[in-house]
Amino acid sequence: MASTLDFIIIGLFGLALLAAGFYASHKIKNNTDFALAGRNIRFPLLLGTLIGTSIGAASTLGKAGKAYEIGISLFLATMAYAVGLFLFGLMAPAIHRAKIWNVPDALFLRYGSAVRLVFAITMMLSVTALFGTQLIATGLAITSVMIDINITYSEAIIAAGVIMVIYTILGGLLAVAYTDLIQTVIMLVAIGVLLPVYIISDLGIELTMSNLAPPENNFWGGLTPIYIISIIIIDLLFSLIDPSLWQRAAAAKNPQVIRKAMFVTSGIYVYWSFVIVFLGTIASHILPDLANSSGGVDAAIPELILLYMPVGLKGLCLAAMIAIMMSTADTALLIAGTCFSRDIYRPFRPLANDATLLKVTRIVITIIGSLGIVFALYMQNIFELVLLSTAIFVSGAFVPTMAALFWHKATKMGAIISSSVAAISVIVLYALKMSDLLPSYIEPIIVSMSLSLVLMIVISQKTYDPKFATLRLLDFPSKKPQKQGG
């Protein structure tokens, strides 16, 4: 149970986040400052916000819960995202030089306004669900550790959601970056170092290693090869079109800074993943009845905090858990707001000034925050929810985005058809899978991505006309590409 000191630490953490928002708000002069922090984020701040954004509910509570069920082998199955972070580091300088804000921006530059509108709506739906899953994890963390003062799950979600909305509205990306830096330091120290040390000290090296060993003749813990492949595909492809990474690439001070920060983030993500899978696997031995608790297996880490951490450090660890969720959730809010104002509102109101766009952005952040709170109050199962929303986004956006960057024959018609068919197919297939109507050897993401790639190639080849072609984005290293022809 948490002590008065723990509650004081948690309270100070919340105040620090709000203070960062107020501080950053004085530096916001226009929508570019709000969305991209003036394109001037330097290495330490950029690294903190990249790590904080990459390590969210799914890669912490969700992954620990899955490791509780699967075992240590889950670590290998989820390494694809770290590989993707490294690959994005190679691609990010080109995004920065082209001054691309986000994925819909890139698609507009290559394919036109209609494609941008479709993808902007898809992305907003995806990040709203993402924000909701972070709140689910926050609610689990708070109610698990603050059980003695009777804070309900609903109260925890609402309070956390309101705080996130307030400091994001106040300071935009700069506030998010400052709070991410604070949150990253806390969670790496508390969850990444102190909690494993206390557990190993109590169990001893020999028992710890024994608990980590995968079951005989069942190394993958029941995961099928096709399911493992689907996780790898989703994580790897999403990392290359992750809206939060594109936003950070645009906001970096220069291309060298974003490349360096991405490489370091990739390495830290590997370490974090191992720690989280370690904690989930250990929890399956220490807390064998956790699946029957109110929080389920997703509460593995909060329960370990209660069991092993001393007074004071419980509060620090809870602050770290809240930090993990907030660092991804605030980014989801910011992306949703700026995406709406720039990619949906502005095309219909081309004469809107910057002050109006900033106002619209803040209003949408408030609306998305409210919708995310409602989503979190009625949904559960973090890992699978994030996997589903990510799969839908990847299916619709990955192939057209990569083609916009790298393939000179990509066309608008190819992008629209490949995206639409892939997104619809993955939704239908997941619905069949959840209803146990899909054979186990078929994974929705594999089918949808195959359809997307084939259709993009075939339709683009059929509709490509050199007279109306647009240059691929990588051919414009220092300025936005301009359309050739009509």
C-alpha positions in Angstrom: 0.0 0.0 0.0 1.1 3.5 -0.7 2.1 5.9 2.1 1.6 9.7 2.5 5.1 10.2 1.2 4.2 8.3 -2.0 1.2 10.5 -2.5 3.3 13.6 -2.0 5.7 12.4 -4.7 2.9 11.7 -7.1 1.3 15.1 -6.4 4.6 16.9 -7.0 5.0 15.0 -10.3 1.6 16.2 -11.5 2.4 19.8 -10.5 5.7 19.5 -12.4 3.9 18.5 -15.6 1.5 21.4 -15.3 4.4 23.8 -14.6 6.1 22.6 -17.8 3.0 23.4 -19.7 2.7 26.9 -18.3 6.4 27.5 -19.0 6.1 26.3 -22.6 3.0 28.3 -23.2 4.9 31.6 -23.0 7.1 30.4 -26.0 4.1 29.7 -28.3 3.6 32.5 -30.9 2.0 30.6 -33.8 0.8 27.2 -34.9 4.3 26.1 -36.0 5.6 26.9 -32.6 2.7 24.9 -31.1 3.0 21.8 -33.4 6.8 21.7 -34.0 8.3 23.8 -31.2 9.7 26.2 -33.8 11.6 23.4 -35.5 14.4 24.0 -33.0 14.5 21.0 -30.6 18.0 20.1 -29.7 19.5 16.7 -28.9 18.8 16.2 -25.1 15.2 17.4 -25.3 14.6 15.5 -28.6 16.0 12.3 -27.2 13.9 12.5 -24.1 10.7 13.1 -26.1 11.5 10.3 -28.6 12.1 7.8 -25.8 9.1 8.9 -23.9 6.9 8.6 -26.9 8.3 5.2 -28.0 7.7 3.7 -24.6 4.0 3.7 -24.0 1.2 1.6 -22.5 1.5 -1.2 -25.1 5.3 -1.5 -24.8 5.0 -1.5 -21.0 1.8 -2.7 -19.3 0.5 -4.4 -22.4 3.9 -6.1 -23.1 4.3 -7.2 -19.5 0.8 -8.7 -19.5 1.6 -10.6 -22.7 4.9 -11.7 -21.3 3.0 -13.0 -18.2 1.1 -15.3 -20.6 3.8 -16.1 -23.0 7.2 -15.9 -21.3 10.6 -14.5 -22.0 10.5 -15.4 -25.7 8.1 -12.4 -26.3 11.2 -10.2 -26.1 12.4 -11.6 -29.5 9.0 -11.3 -31.1 8.8 -7.6 -30.2 12.3 -6.4 -31.3 11.0 -5.4 -34.7 10.0 -1.9 -33.4 13.6 -1.3 -32.3 14.8 -2.3 -35.8 12.2 0.1 -37.2 13.4 3.0 -35.0 16.9 2.5 -36.3 15.7 2.4 -39.9 13.6 5.5 -39.3 16.8 7.2 -38.2 18.2 6.6 -41.7 15.0 8.1 -43.3 14.3 10.9 -40.9 16.9 13.5 -42.3 15.1 13.4 -45.6 11.7 14.1 -43.9 13.3 17.0 -42.0 14.9 18.5 -45.1 11.6 18.3 -47.1 9.9 20.1 -44.2 7.1 17.5 -44.0 5.0 17.9 -40.9 3.4 14.4 -40.9 2.2 11.5 -43.0 -0.9 13.2 -44.5 1.4 16.1 -45.4 3.7 13.8 -47.3 0.8 12.1 -49.1 -0.6 15.6 -50.1 2.7 16.6 -51.5 2.8 13.5 -53.7 -0.8 12.6 -54.4 -3.0 15.7 -53.7 -5.5 17.0 -51.3 -8.1 14.1 -51.5 -5.6 11.5 -50.4 -4.5 13.7 -47.6 -8.0 14.2 -46.3 -8.7 10.4 -46.2 -5.4 9.7 -44.4 -5.9 12.5 -41.9 -9.2 11.1 -40.9 -7.8 7.6 -40.6 -4.8 8.9 -38.5 -7.1 10.9 -36.2 -9.2 7.8 -35.4 -6.0 5.8 -34.8 -4.5 8.3 -32.4 -7.8 8.7 -30.5 -7.8 5.0 -29.8 -4.1 5.2 -28.9 -4.8 8.0 -26.4 -7.6 5.9 -24.9 -5.3 2.9 -24.4 -2.8 5.1 -22.5 -5.6 6.2 -20.2 -6.6 2.6 -19.6 -3.1 1.8 -18.5 -3.0 4.9 -16.4 -6.2 3.9 -14.6 -4.8 0.4 -13.9 -1.6 1.9 -12.5 -3.3 4.4 -10.2 -6.0 2.1 -8.9 -3.5 -0.7 -8.2 -1.1 1.4 -6.1 -3.6 3.8 -4.6 -6.0 1.1 -3.5 -6.0 2.3 0.2 -7.6 5.7 -0.6 -10.4 4.3 -2.7 -9.7 6.1 -6.0 -11.9 4.4 -8.6 -10.8 3.4 -12.0 -13.1 5.9 -13.6 -11.9 8.8 -11.4 -8.2 7.9 -12.2 -8.9 7.9 -15.9 -10.8 11.2 -15.8 -8.2 13.0 -13.6 -5.2 11.8 -15.8 -7.0 12.7 -19.0 -7.8 16.2 -17.8 -4.2 16.9 -16.8 -2.9 15.6 -20.1 -5.3 17.8 -22.0 -4.4 20.9 -20.0 -0.7 20.9 -20.4 -0.9 19.8 -24.1 -3.2 22.7 -24.8 -1.0 25.2 -23.0 2.4 24.4 -24.5 2.0 22.2 -27.6 5.1 20.1 -28.6 7.5 22.1 -26.5 5.4 21.3 -23.3 5.2 17.7 -24.5 8.9 17.5 -25.0 9.7 19.0 -21.6 7.3 16.7 -19.8 8.5 13.7 -21.8 12.1 14.5 -20.7 11.0 14.5 -17.0 8.9 11.4 -17.5 11.7 9.5 -19.4 14.2 10.0 -16.6 11.8 8.9 -13.9 10.6 5.8 -15.7 14.1 4.6 -16.8 15.4 5.0 -13.2 12.3 3.7 -11.3 11.0 0.9 -13.6 14.0 0.2 -15.7 16.6 -0.1 -12.9 15.3 0.0 -9.3 12.3 -2.4 -9.6 14.4 -5.2 -11.3 17.2 -4.7 -8.7 14.8 -5.1 -5.8 13.2 -8.2 -7.3 16.5 -9.9 -8.1 17.8 -9.0 -4.6 14.8 -10.8 -3.1 14.7 -13.8 -5.3 18.4 -14.4 -5.8 20.1 -15.0 -9.1 19.5 -18.7 -9.3 15.7 -18.5 -8.7 15.4 -15.5 -11.0 17.1 -17.4 -13.9 14.9 -20.4 -13.2 11.8 -18.4 -13.4 12.9 -16.8 -16.7 13.5 -20.1 -18.5 10.9 -20.9 -21.1 8.8 -24.1 -20.7 10.3 -27.2 -22.1 9.1 -28.0 -25.7 7.2 -24.7 -25.7 9.8 -21.9 -26.3 7.2 -19.5 -27.8 4.7 -20.0 -25.1 1.9 -21.1 -27.5 2.4 -18.3 -30.0 2.0 -19.6 -33.6 4.7 -18.7 -36.2 2.1 -16.8 -38.2 1.2 -14.7 -35.2 4.8 -13.9 -34.4 5.3 -12.8 -38.0 2.2 -10.6 -37.8 3.6 -8.8 -34.7 6.9 -8.3 -36.4 5.2 -6.8 -39.5 3.0 -4.5 -37.5 5.8 -3.2 -35.3 8.4 -2.8 -38.0 6.1 -1.1 -40.5 4.4 1.2 -38.0 7.7 2.5 -36.7 8.4 3.8 -40.2 5.1 5.8 -40.4 4.6 6.5 -36.7 3.1 10.0 -36.7 4.9 10.9 -33.5 8.3 10.1 -35.1 7.5 12.1 -38.2 6.5 15.0 -36.0 9.8 14.8 -34.1 11.8 14.6 -37.3 10.2 17.8 -38.5 10.8 19.5 -35.2 14.5 18.7 -34.8 17.0 21.5 -35.0 18.8 19.8 -38.0 18.9 16.4 -39.8 22.0 15.2 -37.8 20.2 15.7 -34.5 17.2 13.6 -35.4 19.4 10.8 -36.9 21.6 10.6 -33.8 18.6 10.7 -31.4 16.8 7.9 -33.3 19.8 5.6 -33.1 20.1 6.1 -29.3 16.3 5.7 -28.9 16.5 2.4 -30.7 19.1 1.1 -28.3 17.3 2.2 -25.2 14.1 0.6 -26.5 15.9 -2.7 -26.7 16.9 -2.4 -23.1 13.4 -1.3 -22.0 11.7 -4.2 -23.8 13.9 -6.7 -22.1 13.2 -5.2 -18.7 9.5 -5.2 -19.3 9.4 -8.8 -20.6 11.5 -9.8 -17.6 9.1 -8.2 -15.2 6.0 -9.8 -16.9 7.7 -13.3 -16.9 8.7 -13.0 -13.3 5.2 -11.9 -12.3 3.7 -15.1 -13.7 5.7 -17.0 -11.0 5.3 -14.6 -8.1 1.6 -13.7 -8.8 0.1 -16.8 -10.3 -3.5 -15.7 -9.7 -3.1 -12.3 -11.3 -5.3 -13.1 -14.3 -8.3 -13.4 -12.0 -7.7 -10.0 -10.4 -9.7 -6.8 -11.4 -6.7 -5.5 -13.4 -5.9 -8.8 -15.0 -2.4 -9.6 -16.3 -1.9 -6.0 -17.5 -1.5 -5.0 -13.8 1.6 -7.2 -13.5 4.0 -4.2 -13.1 1.8 -2.2 -10.7 1.4 -5.3 -8.5 5.2 -5.9 -8.4 5.6 -2.3 -7.4 3.3 -2.8 -4.4 5.0 -6.0 -3.5 8.7 -5.0 -3.7 9.2 -1.3 -3.6 9.8 0.5 -0.3 8.0 3.6 0.9 8.8 6.7 -1.2 10.0 4.6 -4.1 6.4 3.3 -4.5 5.4 6.9 -5.3 8.3 7.3 -7.7 7.4 4.1 -9.5 3.7 5.1 -9.8 4.9 8.5 -11.1 7.0 6.5 -13.6 4.0 4.4 -14.6 1.9 7.5 -15.1 4.8 9.0 -17.0 4.9 6.1 -19.4 1.3 6.5 -20.4 1.3 10.3 -20.5 4.4 10.5 -22.7 2.6 8.7 -25.5 -0.9 10.0 -24.7 0.0 13.7 -24.9 1.7 13.1 -28.3 -1.5 11.4 -29.5 -3.5 14.5 -28.5 -1.0 16.9 -30.2 -1.0 14.9 -33.4 -4.8 14.7 -33.6 -5.1 18.5 -33.0 -2.5 19.6 -35.5 -3.6 17.0 -38.0 -7.2 18.3 -38.0 -6.2 22.0 -38.2 -3.6 21.5 -40.9 -4.9 18.6 -43.0 -8.7 18.8 -42.6 -9.7 22.3 -41.5 -7.2 24.4 -43.5 -8.1 22.9 -47.0 -11.7 24.0 -46.5 -10.6 27.4 -45.0 -7.5 28.3 -47.0 -7.6 31.9 -45.8 -7.6 31.1 -42.1 -4.8 32.9 -40.3 -2.3 31.2 -37.9 -4.2 32.4 -34.8 -7.3 30.7 -36.0 -5.5 27.4 -36.8 -3.9 27.5 -33.3 -7.4 28.0 -31.8 -8.8 25.1 -33.9 -5.9 22.9 -32.8 -6.6 23.5 -29.1 -10.3 22.9 -29.5 -9.8 19.6 -31.2 -7.3 18.5 -28.6 -10.0 19.1 -26.0 -12.6 17.1 -28.0 -10.2 14.2 -28.7 -9.2 14.2 -25.0 -12.9 13.8 -24.1 -13.5 11.1 -26.6 -10.4 9.2 -25.4 -11.6 9.3 -21.8 -15.0 7.8 -22.9 -13.1 5.2 -24.9 -10.9 4.3 -21.9 -13.9 3.9 -19.6 -15.5 1.2 -21.7 -12.5 -0.7 -23.2 -9.8 -3.1 -21.8 -7.0 -5.3 -23.0 -4.2 -2.9 -23.9 -1.9 -5.0 -26.0 -4.6 -6.3 -28.4 -6.3 -2.9 -28.7 -3.1 -1.2 -29.7 -2.2 -4.0 -32.1 -5.6 -3.6 -33.8 -5.6 0.1 -34.2 -2.0 0.0 -35.4 -2.8 -2.7 -37.9 -5.5 -0.6 -39.4 -3.3 2.4 -39.7 -0.4 0.4 -41.1 -2.6 -1.3 -43.7 -4.0 2.0 -45.0 -0.9 4.1 -44.8 2.4 2.2 -45.1 2.6 1.3 -48.8 1.4 4.7 -50.2 3.7 6.6 -47.8 6.8 4.5 -48.7 5.9 4.8 -52.4 5.5 8.6 -52.0 9.1 8.7 -50.7 10.9 6.2 -52.8 9.0 5.2 -56.0 8.8 7.6 -58.9 5.9 5.8 -60.6 3.5 6.0 -57.6 0.1 7.5 -58.6 -2.9 8.9 -56.7 -5.2 6.2 -58.0 -2.7 3.5 -56.8 -2.5 5.1 -53.4 -6.3 5.4 -53.0 -7.2 1.9 -54.1 -4.4 0.1 -52.3 -5.1 2.0 -49.1 -8.8 1.5 -49.2 -8.8 -2.2 -50.0 -6.1 -2.9 -47.4 -7.8 -1.0 -44.6 -11.2 -2.5 -45.2 -9.8 -6.0 -45.5 -7.8 -5.8 -42.3 -11.0 -4.6 -40.4 -13.1 -7.4 -41.9 -10.5 -10.1 -41.2 -9.9 -8.9 -37.6 -13.7 -9.0 -37.0 -13.7 -12.6 -38.3 -10.7 -13.5 -36.2 -12.3 -12.1 -33.0 -15.4 -14.1 -33.8 -13.3 -17.3 -34.3 -14.4 -17.5 -37.9 -10.9 -17.1 -39.4 -8.5 -20.0 -39.7 -5.5 -19.8 -37.3 -3.0 -19.9 -40.2 -4.4 -16.6 -41.6 -3.2 -13.3 -40.0 -5.1 -10.2 -41.1 -2.1 -7.9 -41.4 -0.2 -10.3 -43.7 -3.2 -10.4 -46.1 -3.9 -6.7 -46.0 -0.3 -5.7 -46.6 0.1 -8.1 -49.5 -3.1 -6.7 -51.1 -1.8 -3.1 -50.5 1.6 -3.8 -52.1 0.2 -5.7 -55.2 -2.5 -3.1 -55.8 -0.2 -0.2 -55.4 2.2 -1.6 -58.0 -0.5 -2.8 -60.5 -2.7 0.3 -60.4 0.2 2.7 -60.5 1.7 1.0 -63.5 -1.7 1.2 -65.2 -2.3 4.8 -64.4 1.2 6.3 -64.5 1.5 9.2 -67.0 4.9 11.0 -67.1 3.1 14.3 -68.1 1.2 14.4 -64.8 3.7 12.7 -62.6 4.9 14.1 -59.3 8.5 13.8 -58.1 9.1 11.4 -55.3 9.8 13.2 -52.0 13.4 12.1 -51.6 14.2 14.0 -54.8 13.6 17.3 -52.9 16.2 17.4 -50.2 15.9 21.1 -49.2 12.4 22.3 -50.0 8.8 21.0 -50.5 8.2 19.3 -53.8 6.0 21.1 -56.3 3.6 19.2 -58.6 4.5 18.8 -62.1 1.7 19.1 -64.6 -2.0 19.2 -63.6 
